[in-house]
Amino acid sequence: MSQENLHLENRKVLKVSGLNCVDFLNNILTSDISKLKPLETIPAALLSPQGKVLYDILLSLDFPKHSEDKSILIEYDLFCEDELIKKLNMYNLRKEVKIKKTNYYVHVSNNPKCSENSLKDKRFLNTNININRIYCKEKPINLIERSYASNWYDLIRYKNCIPEGTKEIEINTTLPMEINLDLLGGISFEKGCFIGQEVNARIKYKGLVKRKYVSIHFKNKNVSFSNSDKIDNKIFLDTQNIGKVIALSLNKEDDIWYGIAKIKLSQLYLFEENDKLECDFCGSKIKINIPSYMLPLPRKN
């Protein structure tokens, strides 16, 4: 793959600072912030008390040059900005930490040397691809986008089953283990309680998750699909509805659609056993690809 850079217009960054910012975030988010290392970003989520994903986010360290206070950067979907800030302030009961917007632009690059301040995206740890994120107040010259295809980042995410944002993760509907957040390093069950922890611990240890996000691909030039308009998104195996398409993007190099689908776990076992099995979507035969980091699939205990 050639070196590509992309400005993500739908992504913004918050700064959470103060002496107690790590403890504050650790008590409400799924990840263990105390284990964050410089120049990396890890996934996390803020859940509802019922254990559903409200906001999927990315976390990284930020050390101001002239301050002893540690601060954490939170990358988020611009669509949920107001609600996310409102929710964080609601949990900030003693006002011991400061939560404020930044004017950072969010860039992604597959070039590990794109910037001295680039953050390694740990969600891609189990792939052979380096994805780095860069937060900057201005667009650096060396990050001018050279890509002929602005969807290269989506294609990489879809091929590796890494959903992102409210268009792909429905607010207050999806469980974190359905989107494989635990397998992508976004949940810590060892650090102690967080919001929605009890529900998800029970699901994890009893194997009660019923659906899983997986990667899909198929070839059909006539398909019309919008990630914001999923009217006809059902997937069938023979005549049985086994799930739905969540997101799609066309690779114009090979005219193949790549995407993410949510499939019933009881049906995914069939695809785990037979990688030649195909299912139906909009008149096309589609292949379900279960990333290696998801295998073996969980069984009910």
C-alpha atoms as a printed R data frame, in Angstrom:
    type eleno elety resid chain resno       x       y      z
1   ATOM     1    CA   MET     A     1   0.000   0.000  0.000
2   ATOM     2    CA   SER     A     2   1.220   3.467 -0.827
3   ATOM     3    CA   GLN     A     3   1.600   6.079  1.898
4   ATOM     4    CA   GLU     A     4  -1.749   7.721  2.539
5   ATOM     5    CA   ASN     A     5  -2.925  10.548  4.806
6   ATOM     6    CA   LEU     A     6  -6.462  11.629  5.573
7   ATOM     7    CA   HIS     A     7  -8.152  14.368  7.573
8   ATOM     8    CA   LEU     A     8 -11.184  12.955  9.416
9   ATOM     9    CA   GLU     A     9 -13.680  15.807  9.406
10  ATOM    10    CA   ASN     A    10 -16.129  13.931 11.640
11  ATOM    11    CA   ARG     A    11 -13.625  13.414 14.469
12  ATOM    12    CA   LYS     A    12 -12.703  15.885 17.214
13  ATOM    13    CA   VAL     A    13 -10.642  15.874 20.413
14  ATOM    14    CA   LEU     A    14 -11.416  16.739 24.037
15  ATOM    15    CA   LYS     A    15  -8.832  17.385 26.735
16  ATOM    16    CA   VAL     A    16  -9.483  16.125 30.258
17  ATOM    17    CA   SER     A    17  -6.958  17.502 32.741
18  ATOM    18    CA   GLY     A    18  -6.299  17.765 36.459
19  ATOM    19    CA   LEU     A    19  -4.566  15.765 39.183
20  ATOM    20    CA   ASN     A    20  -7.411  13.241 39.319
21  ATOM    21    CA   CYS     A    21  -8.189  12.955 35.617
22  ATOM    22    CA   VAL     A    22  -6.893   9.380 35.283
23  ATOM    23    CA   ASP     A    23  -8.877   8.123 38.279
24  ATOM    24    CA   PHE     A    24 -11.946  10.018 37.103
25  ATOM    25    CA   LEU     A    25 -11.881   8.446 33.646
26  ATOM    26    CA   ASN     A    26 -10.916   5.011 34.961
27  ATOM    27    CA   ASN     A    27 -14.037   4.969 37.101
28  ATOM    28    CA   ILE     A    28 -16.390   5.538 34.175
29  ATOM    29    CA   LEU     A    29 -14.694   4.248 30.971
30  ATOM    30    CA   THR     A    30 -14.077   0.657 29.902
31  ATOM    31    CA   SER     A    31 -10.279   0.869 29.351
32  ATOM    32    CA   ASP     A    32  -7.524   1.005 31.956
33  ATOM    33    CA   ILE     A    33  -6.169   4.519 31.441
34  ATOM    34    CA   SER     A    34  -3.406   3.980 34.000
35  ATOM    35    CA   LYS     A    35  -1.654   1.685 31.499
36  ATOM    36    CA   LEU     A    36  -1.656   4.239 28.680
37  ATOM    37    CA   LYS     A    37   1.787   4.854 27.191
38  ATOM    38    CA   PRO     A    38   3.064   7.903 25.300
39  ATOM    39    CA   LEU     A    39   2.580   7.998 21.529
40  ATOM    40    CA   GLU     A    40  -0.220   5.459 21.445
41  ATOM    41    CA   THR     A    41  -3.989   5.592 21.399
42  ATOM    42    CA   ILE     A    42  -6.300   2.911 22.753
43  ATOM    43    CA   PRO     A    43 -10.028   2.301 22.272
44  ATOM    44    CA   ALA     A    44 -12.561   2.736 25.050
45  ATOM    45    CA   ALA     A    45 -16.246   3.398 25.517
46  ATOM    46    CA   LEU     A    46 -18.590   5.166 27.860
47  ATOM    47    CA   LEU     A    47 -21.456   2.772 28.550
48  ATOM    48    CA   SER     A    48 -24.955   3.128 29.890
49  ATOM    49    CA   PRO     A    49 -25.698   1.559 33.300
50  ATOM    50    CA   GLN     A    50 -27.312  -1.251 31.276
51  ATOM    51    CA   GLY     A    51 -23.962  -1.942 29.620
52  ATOM    52    CA   LYS     A    52 -24.716  -0.577 26.123
53  ATOM    53    CA   VAL     A    53 -22.274   1.616 24.180
54  ATOM    54    CA   LEU     A    54 -23.150   5.301 24.382
55  ATOM    55    CA   TYR     A    55 -19.921   6.687 22.893
56  ATOM    56    CA   ASP     A    56 -16.942   4.873 21.396
57  ATOM    57    CA   ILE     A    57 -13.766   6.900 21.854
58  ATOM    58    CA   LEU     A    58  -9.973   6.789 21.559
59  ATOM    59    CA   LEU     A    59  -7.682   7.764 24.436
60  ATOM    60    CA   SER     A    60  -4.121   9.062 24.481
61  ATOM    61    CA   LEU     A    61  -1.752  10.824 26.848
62  ATOM    62    CA   ASP     A    62  -1.065  14.525 26.625
63  ATOM    63    CA   PHE     A    63   1.693  16.080 28.728
64  ATOM    64    CA   PRO     A    64   1.716  19.889 28.722
65  ATOM    65    CA   LYS     A    65   5.254  21.238 28.641
66  ATOM    66    CA   HIS     A    66   4.741  23.766 31.424
67  ATOM    67    CA   SER     A    67   2.466  21.878 33.781
68  ATOM    68    CA   GLU     A    68   2.790  19.016 36.231
69  ATOM    69    CA   ASP     A    69  -0.839  18.075 35.653
70  ATOM    70    CA   LYS     A    70  -1.360  15.020 33.501
71  ATOM    71    CA   SER     A    71  -4.057  15.318 30.864
72  ATOM    72    CA   ILE     A    72  -5.848  12.827 28.641
73  ATOM    73    CA   LEU     A    73  -6.992  13.381 25.075
74  ATOM    74    CA   ILE     A    74 -10.305  11.878 24.002
75  ATOM    75    CA   GLU     A    75 -11.022  11.496 20.304
76  ATOM    76    CA   TYR     A    76 -14.726  11.185 19.521
77  ATOM    77    CA   ASP     A    77 -17.387  11.356 16.833
78  ATOM    78    CA   LEU     A    78 -18.400  14.972 16.212
79  ATOM    79    CA   PHE     A    79 -22.059  13.910 15.944
80  ATOM    80    CA   CYS     A    80 -22.206  13.104 19.667
81  ATOM    81    CA   GLU     A    81 -20.068  16.022 20.898
82  ATOM    82    CA   ASP     A    82 -22.659  17.866 22.998
83  ATOM    83    CA   GLU     A    83 -24.055  14.725 24.610
84  ATOM    84    CA   LEU     A    84 -20.608  13.325 25.394
85  ATOM    85    CA   ILE     A    85 -19.463  16.533 27.091
86  ATOM    86    CA   LYS     A    86 -22.740  16.748 28.983
87  ATOM    87    CA   LYS     A    87 -22.378  13.158 30.214
88  ATOM    88    CA   LEU     A    88 -18.746  13.626 31.301
89  ATOM    89    CA   ASN     A    89 -19.666  16.778 33.211
90  ATOM    90    CA   MET     A    90 -22.538  14.937 34.877
91  ATOM    91    CA   TYR     A    91 -20.089  12.368 36.305
92  ATOM    92    CA   ASN     A    92 -17.605  15.077 37.261
93  ATOM    93    CA   LEU     A    93 -19.472  15.701 40.512
94  ATOM    94    CA   ARG     A    94 -16.724  17.464 42.461
95  ATOM    95    CA   LYS     A    95 -15.452  19.337 39.419
96  ATOM    96    CA   GLU     A    96 -11.935  18.099 40.179
97  ATOM    97    CA   VAL     A    97 -11.053  17.750 36.520
98  ATOM    98    CA   LYS     A    98 -11.374  20.121 33.583
99  ATOM    99    CA   ILE     A    99 -13.123  19.030 30.409
100 ATOM   100    CA   LYS     A   100 -12.700  21.250 27.382
101 ATOM   101    CA   LYS     A   101 -12.785  21.122 23.610
102 ATOM   102    CA   THR     A   102  -9.580  21.484 21.633
103 ATOM   103    CA   ASN     A   103  -9.056  22.907 18.163
104 ATOM   104    CA   TYR     A   104  -7.056  19.881 17.025
105 ATOM   105    CA   TYR     A   105  -7.539  18.462 13.551
106 ATOM   106    CA   VAL     A   106  -7.628  14.661 13.458
107 ATOM   107    CA   HIS     A   107  -5.530  12.963 10.782
108 ATOM   108    CA   VAL     A   108  -4.834   9.300 10.085
109 ATOM   109    CA   SER     A   109  -1.863   7.939  8.184
110 ATOM   110    CA   ASN     A   110  -0.423   4.552  7.303
111 ATOM   111    CA   ASN     A   111   3.065   6.051  7.416
112 ATOM   112    CA   PRO     A   112   4.637   5.448 10.867
113 ATOM   113    CA   LYS     A   113   7.084   8.311 10.244
114 ATOM   114    CA   CYS     A   114   4.432  10.838  9.230
115 ATOM   115    CA   SER     A   115   4.941  12.951 12.372
116 ATOM   116    CA   GLU     A   116   7.107  12.940 15.494
117 ATOM   117    CA   ASN     A   117   3.890  13.203 17.513
118 ATOM   118    CA   SER     A   118   1.980  10.461 15.718
119 ATOM   119    CA   LEU     A   119   0.017   8.054 17.901
120 ATOM   120    CA   LYS     A   120   0.032   4.344 17.111
121 ATOM   121    CA   ASP     A   121  -3.573   3.129 16.886
122 ATOM   122    CA   LYS     A   122  -3.545   0.015 19.096
123 ATOM   123    CA   ARG     A   123  -6.760  -1.333 17.560
124 ATOM   124    CA   PHE     A   124  -4.651  -2.497 14.606
125 ATOM   125    CA   LEU     A   125  -2.174  -4.361 16.825
126 ATOM   126    CA   ASN     A   126  -3.257  -7.751 15.433
127 ATOM   127    CA   THR     A   127  -3.024  -6.689 11.783
128 ATOM   128    CA   ASN     A   128  -0.036  -6.170  9.509
129 ATOM   129    CA   ILE     A   129  -0.955  -2.515  8.998
130 ATOM   130    CA   ASN     A   130   0.308   0.524 10.887
131 ATOM   131    CA   ILE     A   131  -2.345   3.174 11.397
132 ATOM   132    CA   ASN     A   132  -1.244   6.349 13.156
133 ATOM   133    CA   ARG     A   133  -3.283   9.297 14.344
134 ATOM   134    CA   ILE     A   134  -2.033  12.865 14.420
135 ATOM   135    CA   TYR     A   135  -3.654  15.687 16.387
136 ATOM   136    CA   CYS     A   136  -2.552  19.136 15.292
137 ATOM   137    CA   LYS     A   137  -3.862  22.699 15.393
138 ATOM   138    CA   GLU     A   138  -2.909  23.278 11.776
139 ATOM   139    CA   LYS     A   139  -2.591  20.974  8.817
140 ATOM   140    CA   PRO     A   140   1.150  20.240  8.421
141 ATOM   141    CA   ILE     A   141   2.654  20.341  4.958
142 ATOM   142    CA   ASN     A   142   3.836  16.744  5.231
143 ATOM   143    CA   LEU     A   143   0.244  15.621  5.877
144 ATOM   144    CA   ILE     A   144  -1.188  16.970  2.639
145 ATOM   145    CA   GLU     A   145  -3.518  14.264  1.406
146 ATOM   146    CA   ARG     A   146  -2.111  12.402 -1.565
147 ATOM   147    CA   SER     A   147  -4.744   9.694 -1.654
148 ATOM   148    CA   TYR     A   148  -6.631   9.029 -4.862
149 ATOM   149    CA   ALA     A   149  -9.286   7.261 -2.800
150 ATOM   150    CA   SER     A   150 -10.553   9.031  0.304
151 ATOM   151    CA   ASN     A   151 -12.132   5.806  1.574
152 ATOM   152    CA   TRP     A   152  -8.844   3.917  2.038
153 ATOM   153    CA   TYR     A   153  -9.140   4.290  5.816
154 ATOM   154    CA   ASP     A   154 -12.680   2.864  5.855
155 ATOM   155    CA   LEU     A   155 -11.581  -0.058  3.684
156 ATOM   156    CA   ILE     A   156  -8.777  -0.917  6.115
157 ATOM   157    CA   ARG     A   157 -11.130  -0.729  9.086
158 ATOM   158    CA   TYR     A   158 -13.793  -2.836  7.409
159 ATOM   159    CA   LYS     A   159 -11.351  -5.532  6.293
160 ATOM   160    CA   ASN     A   160 -10.175  -5.814  9.920
161 ATOM   161    CA   CYS     A   161 -13.632  -5.366 11.465
162 ATOM   162    CA   ILE     A   162 -12.900  -2.165 13.365
163 ATOM   163    CA   PRO     A   163 -16.085  -0.065 13.584
164 ATOM   164    CA   GLU     A   164 -15.937   3.607 14.506
165 ATOM   165    CA   GLY     A   165 -18.478   6.322 15.253
166 ATOM   166    CA   THR     A   166 -22.228   6.561 15.607
167 ATOM   167    CA   LYS     A   167 -22.996   5.571 11.998
168 ATOM   168    CA   GLU     A   168 -21.478   2.146 12.657
169 ATOM   169    CA   ILE     A   169 -22.154   1.724 16.388
170 ATOM   170    CA   GLU     A   170 -25.732   2.553 17.308
171 ATOM   171    CA   ILE     A   171 -25.987   4.623 20.483
172 ATOM   172    CA   ASN     A   172 -27.419   2.788 23.503
173 ATOM   173    CA   THR     A   173 -28.182  -0.302 21.404
174 ATOM   174    CA   THR     A   174 -24.925  -2.211 20.986
175 ATOM   175    CA   LEU     A   175 -22.973  -4.179 23.571
176 ATOM   176    CA   PRO     A   176 -19.191  -3.575 23.606
177 ATOM   177    CA   MET     A   177 -18.468  -7.274 23.086
178 ATOM   178    CA   GLU     A   178 -20.674  -7.286 20.000
179 ATOM   179    CA   ILE     A   179 -18.224  -4.837 18.388
180 ATOM   180    CA   ASN     A   180 -15.276  -6.882 19.770
181 ATOM   181    CA   LEU     A   181 -14.116  -4.028 21.993
182 ATOM   182    CA   ASP     A   182 -12.736  -6.562 24.473
183 ATOM   183    CA   LEU     A   183 -10.619  -8.196 21.747
184 ATOM   184    CA   LEU     A   184  -9.355  -4.834 20.478
185 ATOM   185    CA   GLY     A   185  -7.983  -3.888 23.919
186 ATOM   186    CA   GLY     A   186 -10.842  -1.572 24.853
187 ATOM   187    CA   ILE     A   187 -12.185  -3.242 28.015
188 ATOM   188    CA   SER     A   188 -10.398  -4.039 31.263
189 ATOM   189    CA   PHE     A   189 -12.177  -6.356 33.686
190 ATOM   190    CA   GLU     A   190  -9.156  -6.332 36.016
191 ATOM   191    CA   LYS     A   191  -9.005  -2.631 36.891
192 ATOM   192    CA   GLY     A   192 -12.223  -2.597 38.929
193 ATOM   193    CA   CYS     A   193 -15.674  -1.173 38.365
194 ATOM   194    CA   PHE     A   194 -16.753   1.112 35.554
195 ATOM   195    CA   ILE     A   195 -20.195   2.092 34.340
196 ATOM   196    CA   GLY     A   196 -21.924  -0.979 32.876
197 ATOM   197    CA   GLN     A   197 -19.141  -3.288 34.116
198 ATOM   198    CA   GLU     A   198 -21.381  -5.724 36.004
199 ATOM   199    CA   VAL     A   199 -23.595  -6.428 32.990
200 ATOM   200    CA   ASN     A   200 -20.657  -7.006 30.658
201 ATOM   201    CA   ALA     A   201 -18.727  -9.127 33.144
202 ATOM   202    CA   ARG     A   202 -21.722 -11.439 33.366
203 ATOM   203    CA   ILE     A   203 -21.974 -11.576 29.561
204 ATOM   204    CA   LYS     A   204 -18.255 -12.307 29.237
205 ATOM   205    CA   TYR     A   205 -17.966 -15.078 31.789
206 ATOM   206    CA   LYS     A   206 -21.234 -16.802 30.906
207 ATOM   207    CA   GLY     A   207 -20.841 -16.440 27.147
208 ATOM   208    CA   LEU     A   208 -24.147 -14.633 26.693
209 ATOM   209    CA   VAL     A   209 -23.270 -12.398 23.741
210 ATOM   210    CA   LYS     A   210 -25.724 -13.199 20.925
211 ATOM   211    CA   ARG     A   211 -24.373 -11.194 17.979
212 ATOM   212    CA   LYS     A   212 -20.971 -10.234 16.638
213 ATOM   213    CA   TYR     A   213 -19.583  -7.717 14.184
214 ATOM   214    CA   VAL     A   214 -17.617  -9.397 11.371
215 ATOM   215    CA   SER     A   215 -16.070  -8.363  8.066
216 ATOM   216    CA   ILE     A   216 -17.814  -9.047  4.754
217 ATOM   217    CA   HIS     A   217 -17.023  -8.622  1.072
218 ATOM   218    CA   PHE     A   218 -18.783  -9.206 -2.261
219 ATOM   219    CA   LYS     A   219 -18.726  -8.072 -5.890
220 ATOM   220    CA   ASN     A   220 -21.749  -6.269 -7.341
221 ATOM   221    CA   LYS     A   221 -21.531  -2.996 -9.246
222 ATOM   222    CA   ASN     A   222 -25.281  -2.446 -9.038
223 ATOM   223    CA   VAL     A   223 -25.550  -2.241 -5.239
224 ATOM   224    CA   SER     A   224 -26.600   1.130 -3.858
225 ATOM   225    CA   PHE     A   225 -25.877   1.451 -0.144
226 ATOM   226    CA   SER     A   226 -25.500   4.440  2.137
227 ATOM   227    CA   ASN     A   227 -23.970   4.036  5.579
228 ATOM   228    CA   SER     A   228 -26.545   6.525  6.839
229 ATOM   229    CA   ASP     A   229 -29.564   4.854  5.193
230 ATOM   230    CA   LYS     A   230 -29.716   1.145  6.004
231 ATOM   231    CA   ILE     A   231 -33.229   0.355  4.763
232 ATOM   232    CA   ASP     A   232 -32.465  -2.853  2.854
233 ATOM   233    CA   ASN     A   233 -29.607  -4.284  4.888
234 ATOM   234    CA   LYS     A   234 -30.743  -7.796  5.845
235 ATOM   235    CA   ILE     A   235 -28.474 -10.790  5.294
236 ATOM   236    CA   PHE     A   236 -29.917 -14.245  4.629
237 ATOM   237    CA   LEU     A   237 -28.558 -17.768  4.808
238 ATOM   238    CA   ASP     A   238 -30.936 -19.720  2.593
239 ATOM   239    CA   THR     A   239 -34.233 -18.183  3.751
240 ATOM   240    CA   GLN     A   240 -33.198 -17.338  7.314
241 ATOM   241    CA   ASN     A   241 -32.416 -13.761  8.325
242 ATOM   242    CA   ILE     A   242 -29.078 -14.067 10.141
243 ATOM   243    CA   GLY     A   243 -28.061 -10.423 10.515
244 ATOM   244    CA   LYS     A   244 -27.638  -7.081  8.828
245 ATOM   245    CA   VAL     A   245 -25.065  -4.976  7.012
246 ATOM   246    CA   ILE     A   246 -23.752  -2.116  9.155
247 ATOM   247    CA   ALA     A   247 -21.422  -0.307  6.739
248 ATOM   248    CA   LEU     A   248 -20.030  -0.704  3.216
249 ATOM   249    CA   SER     A   249 -17.376   0.914  1.060
250 ATOM   250    CA   LEU     A   250 -16.446   0.164 -2.544
251 ATOM   251    CA   ASN     A   251 -12.838  -0.524 -3.467
252 ATOM   252    CA   LYS     A   252 -12.687   0.915 -6.981
253 ATOM   253    CA   GLU     A   253  -9.423  -0.893 -7.704
254 ATOM   254    CA   ASP     A   254 -11.123  -4.292 -7.799
255 ATOM   255    CA   ASP     A   255 -14.842  -3.322 -7.773
256 ATOM   256    CA   ILE     A   256 -15.310  -5.236 -4.517
257 ATOM   257    CA   TRP     A   257 -17.484  -3.997 -1.678
258 ATOM   258    CA   TYR     A   258 -15.998  -4.373  1.795
259 ATOM   259    CA   GLY     A   259 -17.985  -3.834  4.947
260 ATOM   260    CA   ILE     A   260 -19.026  -4.745  8.445
261 ATOM   261    CA   ALA     A   261 -22.081  -6.791  9.382
262 ATOM   262    CA   LYS     A   262 -23.730  -7.796 12.642
263 ATOM   263    CA   ILE     A   263 -24.450 -11.534 12.553
264 ATOM   264    CA   LYS     A   264 -26.112 -13.908 15.015
265 ATOM   265    CA   LEU     A   265 -23.374 -15.800 16.841
266 ATOM   266    CA   SER     A   266 -25.315 -19.071 16.508
267 ATOM   267    CA   GLN     A   267 -24.978 -18.701 12.710
268 ATOM   268    CA   LEU     A   268 -21.346 -17.548 12.768
269 ATOM   269    CA   TYR     A   269 -20.323 -20.982 14.039
270 ATOM   270    CA   LEU     A   270 -21.270 -22.343 10.591
271 ATOM   271    CA   PHE     A   271 -18.929 -19.861  8.905
272 ATOM   272    CA   GLU     A   272 -16.181 -20.613 11.416
273 ATOM   273    CA   GLU     A   273 -16.392 -24.290 10.424
274 ATOM   274    CA   ASN     A   274 -16.757 -23.690  6.678
275 ATOM   275    CA   ASP     A   275 -14.936 -20.684  5.223
276 ATOM   276    CA   LYS     A   276 -16.438 -21.365  1.779
277 ATOM   277    CA   LEU     A   277 -19.980 -20.788  2.999
278 ATOM   278    CA   GLU     A   278 -21.774 -17.807  1.439
279 ATOM   279    CA   CYS     A   279 -24.915 -15.864  2.278
280 ATOM   280    CA   ASP     A   280 -27.213 -13.469  0.439
281 ATOM   281    CA   PHE     A   281 -27.495  -9.699  0.446
282 ATOM   282    CA   CYS     A   282 -29.326  -7.594 -2.160
283 ATOM   283    CA   GLY     A   283 -29.064 -10.326 -4.779
284 ATOM   284    CA   SER     A   284 -25.354 -10.867 -4.186
285 ATOM   285    CA   LYS     A   285 -23.487 -13.781 -2.686
286 ATOM   286    CA   ILE     A   286 -21.370 -12.378  0.116
287 ATOM   287    CA   LYS     A   287 -18.482 -13.831  2.067
288 ATOM   288    CA   ILE     A   288 -18.229 -13.464  5.814
289 ATOM   289    CA   ASN     A   289 -14.658 -13.032  7.035
290 ATOM   290    CA   ILE     A   290 -13.985 -13.641 10.701
291 ATOM   291    CA   PRO     A   291 -10.707 -11.885 11.643
292 ATOM   292    CA   SER     A   292  -8.153 -14.165 13.287
293 ATOM   293    CA   TYR     A   293  -8.218 -12.117 16.502
294 ATOM   294    CA   MET     A   294 -11.873 -13.170 16.957
295 ATOM   295    CA   LEU     A   295 -11.147 -16.906 16.766
296 ATOM   296    CA   PRO     A   296 -12.155 -19.181 18.266
297 ATOM   297    CA   LEU     A   297 -15.634 -17.739 18.634
298 ATOM   298    CA   PRO     A   298 -16.984 -17.679 22.204
299 ATOM   299    CA   ARG     A   299 -19.255 -20.473 23.420
300 ATOM   300    CA   LYS     A   300 -21.897 -20.314 26.121
301 ATOM   301    CA   ASN     A   301 -20.596 -21.630 29.459
